[in-house]
Amino acid sequence: MATRIEINHSQARTGAERHPEKAARPDNPIQRKPDWIRVKAPTHPIYHETRALMRENRLVTVCEEAACPNIGECWSQRHATMMIMGETCTRACAFCNVATGMPNPLDTDEPRRVGDAVAKLGLRHVVITSVDRDDLKDGGALHFAQTIAAIRNATPETTIEILTPDFLRKDGALEVVVAARPDVFNHNLETVPRLYPTIRPGARYFHSLRLLDQVKELDPTIFTKSGIMVGLGEQRGEVLQVMDDLRSAEVDFLTIGQYLQPTVKHAAVDRFVPPAEFDDYAAMARAKGFLLVSATPLTRSSYHADRDFAALRAARLKSLAA
């Protein structure tokens, strides 16, 4: 893993360096965000403490690499989504701000450092994600399992949520991760099937859907979770079909958020979806049987993850008692 101590590489590296595969694309002007999207710049002292802890432990966070708009709020509450296996992804999705290229070799000490950071932050619930590592035989599955084990060793009471790649063409990888028994297994579909060729060209919609289905087959006690972005040109009927597909795979938790364009070289925002439409999507998703739904313009996969996990567990208990 490439270490980062004093500087934020997501700011220090130019768009061309982070996304060389997008350099020849025509620019898509970035639209002015509506009032309901804007967030305040981070100023809270705990934000800076969290940032310092990440540097001290030489850890990467998706909060920074993906330019999440909620970083100020989350880090001020000591919530950070740690991104393992480096800061360079082997995929080149049209929506993602994580750098693309050939990653460094895995850092075998990283799982221990993640466990130490979780303990120092005193986290009740932690989210661990990663870049895609198509260069690895198992896609990084063993590294995920080792990280889960290190967190359990450092702080046994902490519940663990993972947000994984799709492990496309990595036979046996999913079984390794599920055997490590995370509390929540999240894998995002990201968008509707029609938009995969342009938005998520390295992935396959039905493979991702099958991955979530297999988690439940391997261990029905693990909560499953998935999310999509809206504002990329999808139609309402397509979003509802994704909901049906996810329910067919027995996914428990659905997140829906507004796509925000990171740079002029990324996919353009088709439109900013108003809050009332998110409310409508949330109502439809609940009616379809999801245990929990988060659908707001600023919803992201790990936004309020600790609070949501408590609600998810309570919802399961309620459904079992019914």
C-alpha positions as CSV (number, residue, x, y, z in Angstrom):
1,M,0.0,0.0,0.0
2,A,1.3,3.5,-0.8
3,T,1.6,5.3,2.5
4,R,0.4,8.8,3.1
5,I,1.7,10.8,6.1
6,E,1.7,14.5,5.6
7,I,-0.3,15.3,2.5
8,N,-3.7,14.5,1.0
9,H,-2.9,12.8,-2.3
10,S,-6.4,13.2,-3.5
11,Q,-5.8,17.0,-3.5
12,A,-2.1,16.9,-4.4
13,R,-2.4,14.9,-7.5
14,T,-3.9,16.5,-10.6
15,G,-6.9,15.1,-12.4
16,A,-4.7,13.9,-15.2
17,E,-2.4,12.0,-12.8
18,R,-5.3,10.5,-10.9
19,H,-7.3,9.5,-14.1
20,P,-5.0,9.2,-17.1
21,E,-7.6,7.1,-18.9
22,K,-10.0,10.0,-18.9
23,A,-7.5,12.6,-20.1
24,A,-8.6,12.5,-23.7
25,R,-12.3,12.8,-22.9
26,P,-14.1,16.0,-23.7
27,D,-14.8,18.2,-20.7
28,N,-18.2,18.0,-19.0
29,P,-18.8,21.3,-17.2
30,I,-19.6,20.9,-13.5
31,Q,-23.0,22.3,-12.7
32,R,-23.7,24.6,-9.8
33,K,-25.2,22.5,-7.0
34,P,-28.7,23.4,-5.6
35,D,-29.1,24.5,-2.0
36,W,-30.0,21.1,-0.7
37,I,-26.6,19.7,-1.8
38,R,-24.3,22.2,-0.3
39,V,-22.3,21.4,2.8
40,K,-20.1,23.4,5.2
41,A,-16.3,23.2,5.1
42,P,-14.9,21.1,8.0
43,T,-13.7,23.1,11.0
44,H,-14.5,20.9,14.1
45,P,-11.3,20.1,16.1
46,I,-12.3,16.4,16.2
47,Y,-12.2,16.4,12.4
48,H,-8.5,17.4,12.6
49,E,-7.9,14.7,15.3
50,T,-9.4,12.0,13.1
51,R,-7.4,13.2,10.1
52,A,-4.2,13.1,12.2
53,L,-4.9,9.6,13.4
54,M,-5.3,8.4,9.8
55,R,-1.9,10.0,8.9
56,E,-0.3,8.5,12.1
57,N,-1.4,5.0,11.1
58,R,-0.6,5.6,7.4
59,L,-4.2,4.7,6.4
60,V,-6.2,5.7,3.3
61,T,-9.8,6.7,3.6
62,V,-12.4,6.6,0.9
63,C,-13.8,9.8,2.5
64,E,-10.8,11.7,1.0
65,E,-10.1,9.6,-2.1
66,A,-13.7,9.7,-3.3
67,A,-14.1,13.4,-2.3
68,C,-17.2,12.6,-0.1
69,P,-19.3,15.7,0.7
70,N,-20.0,14.3,4.2
71,I,-16.4,14.2,5.4
72,G,-16.7,17.2,7.7
73,E,-19.7,15.8,9.5
74,C,-18.5,12.2,9.7
75,W,-14.9,12.9,10.8
76,S,-16.1,15.4,13.4
77,Q,-17.9,12.4,14.9
78,R,-14.8,10.1,14.6
79,H,-16.5,8.2,11.7
80,A,-14.2,7.3,8.9
81,T,-14.4,4.7,6.1
82,M,-11.0,3.1,5.8
83,M,-9.9,2.1,2.3
84,I,-7.6,-0.9,2.3
85,M,-5.2,-2.3,-0.4
86,G,-3.9,1.1,-1.5
87,E,-5.2,4.2,-3.1
88,T,-5.0,3.1,-6.8
89,C,-7.8,1.2,-8.4
90,T,-7.5,-1.1,-11.4
91,R,-10.9,-0.1,-12.7
92,A,-11.9,3.2,-14.4
93,C,-15.5,3.9,-13.6
94,A,-16.9,7.1,-15.0
95,F,-18.3,8.3,-11.7
96,C,-15.4,7.6,-9.3
97,N,-12.7,9.9,-8.1
98,V,-10.3,7.2,-6.8
99,A,-7.1,7.2,-8.8
100,T,-6.7,4.6,-11.6
101,G,-3.5,2.7,-12.5
102,M,-1.4,-0.2,-11.4
103,P,-1.5,-0.5,-7.6
104,N,1.5,-1.2,-5.3
105,P,2.0,-4.6,-3.7
106,L,-0.2,-5.3,-0.6
107,D,1.1,-4.0,2.7
108,T,0.9,-7.0,5.0
109,D,1.0,-4.8,8.1
110,E,-2.1,-2.8,7.1
111,P,-4.7,-5.0,8.8
112,R,-2.9,-4.5,12.1
113,R,-2.8,-0.8,11.6
114,V,-6.5,-0.7,10.8
115,G,-7.3,-2.6,13.9
116,D,-5.2,-0.2,16.0
117,A,-6.9,2.8,14.5
118,V,-10.4,1.4,15.1
119,A,-9.4,0.8,18.8
120,K,-7.9,4.3,19.1
121,L,-11.1,5.9,17.6
122,G,-13.2,3.9,20.0
123,L,-15.5,2.9,17.1
124,R,-18.7,0.9,17.9
125,H,-19.1,0.2,14.2
126,V,-16.5,0.5,11.4
127,V,-16.8,0.4,7.6
128,I,-13.9,-1.0,5.6
129,T,-13.8,-0.7,1.8
130,S,-11.2,-1.1,-0.9
131,V,-10.1,-0.3,-4.4
132,D,-10.6,-2.9,-7.0
133,R,-7.6,-5.2,-7.2
134,D,-8.0,-7.1,-10.4
135,D,-4.2,-7.6,-10.4
136,L,-4.5,-10.0,-7.4
137,K,-5.4,-13.7,-7.8
138,D,-8.1,-13.4,-5.1
139,G,-9.0,-9.8,-5.7
140,G,-7.9,-9.0,-2.2
141,A,-10.3,-11.4,-0.4
142,L,-7.7,-12.7,2.0
143,H,-6.6,-9.1,2.9
144,F,-10.3,-8.3,3.7
145,A,-10.5,-11.4,5.9
146,Q,-7.2,-10.5,7.7
147,T,-8.4,-7.0,8.3
148,I,-11.7,-8.2,9.8
149,A,-9.7,-10.6,12.1
150,A,-7.3,-7.8,13.2
151,I,-10.3,-5.5,14.1
152,R,-11.9,-8.4,16.1
153,N,-8.6,-8.9,17.9
154,A,-8.1,-5.2,18.7
155,T,-11.7,-4.4,19.7
156,P,-14.0,-7.4,19.9
157,E,-17.1,-5.4,20.5
158,T,-16.9,-3.4,17.3
159,T,-19.3,-4.4,14.6
160,I,-17.8,-4.6,11.1
161,E,-19.3,-3.5,7.8
162,I,-17.4,-4.2,4.6
163,L,-17.9,-2.6,1.2
164,T,-16.3,-4.9,-1.3
165,P,-15.4,-5.0,-5.0
166,D,-17.2,-7.5,-7.2
167,F,-14.5,-10.1,-7.2
168,L,-15.2,-10.6,-10.9
169,R,-13.5,-13.8,-12.2
170,K,-12.0,-14.5,-8.8
171,D,-13.3,-18.0,-8.0
172,G,-13.5,-18.7,-4.3
173,A,-12.8,-15.1,-3.2
174,L,-16.3,-14.5,-1.9
175,E,-16.2,-17.6,0.3
176,V,-13.0,-16.3,2.0
177,V,-14.6,-13.0,2.9
178,V,-17.9,-14.4,4.1
179,A,-16.0,-17.0,6.3
180,A,-14.5,-14.0,8.2
181,R,-18.1,-13.2,9.2
182,P,-18.4,-9.4,8.8
183,D,-21.7,-8.1,10.3
184,V,-22.7,-6.3,7.1
185,F,-21.6,-7.2,3.6
186,N,-22.1,-4.2,1.2
187,H,-21.6,-4.2,-2.5
188,N,-23.0,-1.4,-4.5
189,L,-24.7,-1.8,-7.8
190,E,-24.1,1.9,-8.4
191,T,-26.5,2.4,-11.2
192,V,-29.2,0.8,-13.4
193,P,-28.2,-2.0,-15.9
194,R,-28.7,0.2,-19.0
195,L,-26.0,2.6,-17.8
196,Y,-23.3,0.0,-17.0
197,P,-21.4,0.3,-20.3
198,T,-20.7,4.0,-19.8
199,I,-20.8,4.4,-16.0
200,R,-19.4,1.1,-14.7
201,P,-17.8,-0.5,-17.8
202,G,-15.5,-2.9,-15.9
203,A,-18.3,-4.5,-14.0
204,R,-21.3,-6.7,-14.8
205,Y,-24.7,-5.9,-13.3
206,F,-25.9,-9.5,-12.9
207,H,-22.6,-10.6,-11.5
208,S,-22.8,-8.0,-8.8
209,L,-26.4,-9.0,-8.1
210,R,-25.4,-12.6,-7.9
211,L,-22.6,-11.8,-5.5
212,L,-25.1,-10.3,-3.0
213,D,-27.4,-13.3,-3.5
214,Q,-24.5,-15.7,-2.8
215,V,-23.6,-14.0,0.5
216,K,-27.1,-14.9,1.8
217,E,-26.7,-18.4,0.5
218,L,-23.3,-18.8,2.3
219,D,-24.4,-17.1,5.6
220,P,-28.0,-15.9,6.0
221,T,-27.1,-14.2,9.3
222,I,-25.0,-11.6,7.6
223,F,-26.8,-8.4,6.7
224,T,-26.5,-7.4,3.1
225,K,-26.5,-3.9,1.7
226,S,-26.3,-2.2,-1.7
227,G,-26.6,1.3,-3.1
228,I,-27.1,3.2,-6.2
229,M,-26.6,6.8,-7.4
230,V,-29.3,8.8,-9.2
231,G,-28.9,11.8,-11.4
232,L,-27.0,9.9,-14.1
233,G,-29.8,9.6,-16.6
234,E,-31.7,6.7,-15.1
235,Q,-35.5,6.5,-15.3
236,R,-37.8,5.9,-12.3
237,G,-39.0,2.6,-13.6
238,E,-35.4,1.4,-13.9
239,V,-34.7,2.3,-10.3
240,L,-37.8,0.4,-9.2
241,Q,-36.6,-2.6,-11.2
242,V,-33.2,-2.4,-9.4
243,M,-35.1,-2.5,-6.1
244,D,-37.0,-5.6,-7.2
245,D,-33.7,-7.3,-8.3
246,L,-32.1,-6.5,-4.9
247,R,-35.1,-7.9,-3.0
248,S,-35.0,-11.0,-5.1
249,A,-31.4,-11.4,-3.8
250,E,-32.8,-10.8,-0.2
251,V,-30.7,-7.6,0.3
252,D,-31.6,-6.0,3.6
253,F,-30.5,-2.4,3.3
254,L,-30.7,0.0,0.3
255,T,-29.0,3.3,0.0
256,I,-29.8,5.9,-2.7
257,G,-27.9,9.2,-3.1
258,Q,-27.3,11.9,-5.6
259,Y,-24.4,11.5,-8.0
260,L,-21.9,14.4,-7.8
261,Q,-19.4,14.9,-10.6
262,P,-15.8,15.0,-9.2
263,T,-14.0,16.6,-12.2
264,V,-14.8,17.8,-15.7
265,K,-13.5,14.5,-17.0
266,H,-16.1,12.4,-15.2
267,A,-19.6,11.6,-16.2
268,A,-21.8,14.6,-16.3
269,V,-24.7,15.1,-13.8
270,D,-27.9,14.6,-15.8
271,R,-30.0,16.3,-13.2
272,F,-30.1,17.1,-9.5
273,V,-32.9,14.9,-8.1
274,P,-35.1,17.0,-5.6
275,P,-35.5,15.7,-2.1
276,A,-39.2,14.9,-2.7
277,E,-38.2,12.2,-5.2
278,F,-35.8,10.7,-2.7
279,D,-38.7,10.5,-0.3
280,D,-40.7,8.7,-3.0
281,Y,-38.0,6.2,-3.6
282,A,-37.6,5.6,0.1
283,A,-41.3,4.9,0.4
284,M,-41.3,2.5,-2.5
285,A,-38.3,0.6,-1.2
286,R,-39.8,0.2,2.2
287,A,-43.0,-1.1,0.6
288,K,-40.9,-3.7,-1.3
289,G,-39.6,-5.1,1.9
290,F,-36.2,-3.7,2.6
291,L,-35.4,-3.8,6.3
292,L,-33.8,-0.3,6.1
293,V,-33.6,2.4,3.5
294,S,-31.6,5.6,3.3
295,A,-32.5,7.8,0.4
296,T,-31.5,11.5,0.5
297,P,-29.4,13.7,-1.8
298,L,-26.3,13.3,0.5
299,T,-26.7,9.6,1.3
300,R,-23.5,7.6,0.7
301,S,-22.8,4.0,1.4
302,S,-21.3,4.5,4.9
303,Y,-23.1,7.7,5.9
304,H,-24.4,7.3,9.5
305,A,-23.4,3.7,9.2
306,D,-23.2,3.1,13.0
307,R,-26.6,4.5,13.6
308,D,-28.0,2.6,10.6
309,F,-26.5,-0.7,11.8
310,A,-28.4,-0.3,15.1
311,A,-31.6,0.4,13.2
312,L,-31.0,-2.5,10.9
313,R,-30.5,-5.0,13.8
314,A,-33.7,-3.7,15.5
315,A,-35.6,-4.0,12.2
316,R,-34.6,-7.7,11.9
317,L,-35.6,-8.4,15.4
318,K,-39.0,-6.8,14.8
319,S,-39.5,-8.8,11.6
320,L,-38.7,-12.0,13.4
321,A,-41.1,-11.3,16.2
322,A,-43.9,-10.4,13.8
